[in-house]
């Protein structure tokens, strides 16, 4: 029994980094590591409600560490931990304020005029809309598990549309979205996935590296943060129910953003087993942007596995790095 109950705490978020900017809830940090061989820096953009160490899960299994080893100058933005006092924050704050200020911090620190934005899930949405509004500062755009057509997201889309009014009322009552909701959404969208994870753990119980990886990922999944009330209302109304992205333009805070204005090189990846950002919901990106250099590809993994799963280093990470090298 001690074998199962007395495991040491997981080693997560261990790649050294230094803070280069802090404002409001937001922190921008630069990872320290190998010699920088590529001119264009990379800014990692996490989704709402997640802590960004998904990009730096554990030593030997870290996208940030892998990018460093390939010679990239790697930064990460942390959107912080909102509470009830931040209920007023909207998607427009992330797109027009937080992410642009993070971009400016990276250009100052690196001395380079443009940055690669690598966004995951809603972080990909922020990166895409930021690229549409600040074309000269975005050199490349990498989107991981980022839906475009929310009608094709399956059960999550159905529930949101069916219970939109009730969800609004619940958000008004709580003032925020609790941190456990993203994990719950994954379980609702893929009810058999939890059983598969437990069966995989049982079959691999003597595999030390597998158990370390599973422990680190479970630690991250139970370390999520609250989401601002108004940002989630806007997200549900504009993107999920309104399905604005498939029209190619988005209205935010009185401004209209046109996706055809995204002209930088684009790489979009979807997880083959992703029950949320399904292949059908993500593929349309290549028809919406104006870039002549655009690639969409399906890779192994689910919604989290595409970034931090056991096969991610050989699939997602290698594909991203190979794609970025000649463009950086």
N, C-alpha and C positions, 0 to 999 in steps of 0.2 A: 504493500500500500504506500510506503514512503516514496517509492519510485514515481507515483502519480501525484502525491500531495506536497512533496517537499522540493519541487523544482526551483532553482534560483530564479529571481526576477529576470525578465528578458532584457537583453542588451539592445535598446532601440535608440535611434536619433543620436548616433555616436560620431558621425563625421565632423571634424572640427570646423567651425565657422565663426565669422566675426560680424557683428552688427554694423551696417553701414548707414542705416536710416531708421528713425522711429517717429511716427506721428499718429495722432488719434489712437486707434486700437492696433495700428499696423506696424509691423517690423519687417525690414528688408535686411537679409543677411547674405554674406558671401562665403561659400565653402572654401576651405583651405586644403590644398593637396598638391597634385602633380603639376609639372611644368605646363603652362598654358601655350598651346600650339596654334589654336584657332582664334582668329581676331574677334569674331562676333560672340558676345556673351549670351548665356542662356538663363532666362528667368523662369523658374518653376512656379506655376500658379495653381494652388489647391482649390478644391471645391468649397462651397459654403459648408460650414459646420464640421469640417474635418481638420485635424491637426496635420501640418505639412510634413511630418516625419514619415508619412506614407512613401514619400520620395527618398527617404533615408532610413529604411526600416530597421536594418541591423547590419553590423559589419560583415562584409562579404556578400550581402544581398541588399544593395542600395543603388537606386538609379542615379542619385547624385554622385556617389562614389565611382560608379561606372563611367559617367560623363567626365569626371575629373581625370580618370585614368586614360581616357581617349583625348585628353588635352583641351577640354572645354573650360571656359571661365564660367562657373556655375553660381547662380544666386537663387534665393527662394524668398517669396513673400508670405508672411504669416498675417492673416486678417484678424487675429486675436480672438478673444473670448467675449462676445457681446452679452449683455444682460438686459433686464427690463428697461434700463435707462437708454438703451440703444434701439428700442423698438421702432423708432422713426427711420432708421437706415433703410435705403431702397437699393434696388439693383443699379440705379443710376449713380449712386455714391461709389459703388465698386468700379463701374465702367468709366465714369468721368472724373473721379477724384482719386480713389485709393490706388488703382492699378496705374494710371498715368504718373502719379507721384512716385510709385515704385519704379517705373520705367526711367524716370528722370534720375533717381538715385543710382540705378545701375549704369546709366550712361556717364554720370559723373565719376563713379568709382572705377569704371573700366576704361574711360577715355575714348569710348567708341560711340558713334552717333546713332547706331541702331542695335536692336536686341532681338534675339529669338524668344518668342513667347511659347512656352510649353504648358498647356492647360489641361487639367483633368476634370471631367464632368462639368459642373457649373463653372469651375475655373476656366474651362475651355470656352464656355459661353462668354465670360468676361473678356478673355483674350481675343476672341473673334470680334466682339463689338468694339473693343479698344483698337484693334487693328483697322477697323473700318473708320474710326474717327481720328487716328493718329498714324497715318500711313507711313510717314517719313521715319518714324521711330521704331517700326517693326520690320525687321529684316526677314524673318521666317516665322511661320505659324505652325505649331504642332498641336493637334487636338486628340486627346485620348478619351474614348467613351463619352463623346459629346453629342447628344441628340440634336437633330434639326427638325424632324417631323414628329411632333409629340403625339399625333394620332396613332402612330405606329409603335408606341411604347408598351402596348399590351395592357395588363391589369392595372398598372399604376395610373395610366392615362384614364382608363375607364372609371376608376374610383374617384379620381380628382374631378372629372367632369360631372359625375353623378352626384357627388356630395360637395360641390363647390361652396354653396351657401353655408352648409354646416361647418366646413373647414374654416371659412371666414369667421364664423361665430366663435369657434374654438380658439382661433388665433387671437381674437379680440379679448377673450376671457383670460388666456394665459399670458399674452404679451410677448411671446416668443415661441419658437419651435424647440421642444426638448431634444437633448442630444442623442437620445436613443432612437429617434425616428428614422434616420437613414438606415440603420441596421434592420429595423423593423420593415422598412420598405423593401430591402433586399429579400428578406424572408417571405414577405407577402408575394413578391413577384416570382420567387423561385422556391416554393415550399419544399421541394425535394432536395434543394441544395444543402440544407442543414444536415439532412440524413446522410448525404454523400460525404460531407466534410467529416462527420463522426465516423463513418465507415472507413474513410481513408486514414484517419488517425489511428483507428484500431488496427488496420492492416499494416501500418507503418510504425507501430509503437516502439519498435526496437531501432528505428532509423533516427539517430541523434539529430542530424541536420534537419530532417523533416519536422521533428518535434520542436526544435528551436524556431524554425520558420513559422510553424503554426502558432506557437506561443506568442511570438512577436506580433503576428497579425491579429490574434485575438485581443492582445493588449491594446493595439491601436483601435480596433473596432469598439472597444468599451471605453475609449478615451475621447469620444466626440464631444463637440461643444454646441451650445444653443445657437439657434438661428434667429435673426431679427424678424419681428412680426411683419413689418411693412415690406421688407425685401421678399419674403415668401408669399405674401399676398400678391405682389406685383409679378412674381415669377409664375404663380399659378394662373393668374388672370391673363397675362400677356403671352406667356410662352406655352404653357400646357393647354389651357382652355382656348385662348386666342390663336395659338399655333402661328405666331407672327413670323417666325423665321422662314417658313416655306414661302411666304410672300416676297422674301428678299429684302424686306425693309422693316425696321423696328422703331417705334415711337417711345422715347424715354425722356422724361423731364422736359417735354416740349421740343426735343430735338429728334430729327429723323435720320437714322443711320441706314445706309444702303450697303448690303453685303457685296454688291458688285464693285464697291470701292476697295475691297480687300484684293490687292494686286501682288502681294508678296508671295513667295513660294509657300505652298500649303501641303502638309501631310496630315491625314486624318486616319485614325485606327479605331476599329471596333472589335470588341471581344466576341469570339465565336459563340460563347455560352452566356453572353450578357443578357439578363432578363429585363434590364432597365433601358440602357442605351443599345437597343437591338440593332442588328445590321441594317434592317429596313429603315429604322429611324435616323440612322447616322449617314447613310450613303449619299443623301441628297446634297451634302455640302459641296461636292465637286461641281454641281450644276448652279450653285447660288453665288459663288465668289467670282471675281473677275480675273483671278490670277491665271496666266497661261501655264504655270508650273504647279500642277495640283495632282495629288495622289491620294487614293483611298484604298485601304487594305484591311482585310479581316485577319486577326491573329488569335492564337489560342487564349483562353481565359474568360473569366466572368467579369463583372463590373469592377471588382477590386483586383482580381488576379491579373488583369491586363497590365497593371502597374507593378504589382508586388507579388504575383504568384510564383510558384516554383519554376515555371517555364519562361517567365518574363525576361530574364537575362539573355536567353538564346533567341527570343522572338521579338518582343516589343523593343527592348533596349537596343539590341543590335541593329534592328531595322531603323530606329530613330537616329542612332549615331552614324550609321552608314549613309543615311539620307542627308544628315546635317553637315557632315564633313566637307563635301565639295561646295556647300552653300554658305560656309562660315569663314 
